[in-house]
Amino acid sequence: MCANIVVAEDDAKQAELVRRYLEHEGHDVTVVEDGRTALETVRHQEPDLVVLDVMMPGADGLDVVRILRAERREVPVLMLTARSTEDDLLLGLDLGADDYMTKPFSPRELTARVRTLLRRNRRGPDPAPATVPAPAPAPVSEPEAAPDDEVLTVGVLRVDPSRHEVSVAGTPVECTPGEFRILAAMAAEPGRVFTRARLLDELHGFDKYISGRTVDVHVMNLRKKIERAPRRPARLITVFGVGYKLTDPAKNVRHASS
């Protein structure tokens, strides 16, 4: 799987190491040293993937991701960061990064994650079936709303997979694709405890290279969007030592009082 990859890293030794490992995998690699050049290069080359350091001169990695997504560029972004606090990681994913690695990191793990992102991005629609004579067109009618059984509800939380919509008590909630996948899976089985490994399957398939920490970051971001008090979650609950579950707070209160 040969790809055109842009590496934005202002540390020359780090950039050279990443370049060598990616070229060894057969990729064409362009290295740039600052955020502004990274933006110009992505706009000109339209690469298959961007490896993006957070701390760079000119414009930092977070600014680059923000601008790329504002321009509706869907190129996968793997962020490299020396920051490891939850807020920093949340911000990067919330802006549209697809994955992140904290420094120092293993170059072999980086190449594995690059393979994963490229594989996910290149999964296209199934091949079209052989052409067959088209049946006579049915009378045109107004599209109907999705049946109730296609909409997932957990209390006042509503998840509509067909429309990729989420709302809480009627208020729309904007979710990233990763957040939506996690929420839809849990809403389909409310009360069930999902391990991190199970949620990783929802995010990236059976891929062992994406860190379970990615799940934790998505969950924290979701809590900021669907909980009244994110630091004291009542809906998306941690089951210590196991994983997470999605519940109806109103039912929890009734059970606690009975």
Secondary structure, 3 states (H helix, E strand, C coil): CCCEEEEECCCHHHHHHHHHHHHHCCCEEEEECCHHHHHHHHHHHCCCEEEEECCCCCCCHHHHHHHHHHCCCCCCEEEEECCCCHHHHHHHHHHCCCEEEECCCCHHHHHHHHHHHHHHHCCCCCCCCCCCCCCCCCCCCCCCCCCHHHCEEECCEEEECCCCEEEECCEEECCCHHHHHHHHHHHHCCCCCEEHHHHHHHHHCCCCCCCHHHHHHHHHHHHHHHCCCCCCCCCEEEECCCEEEECCHHHHHHHHHC
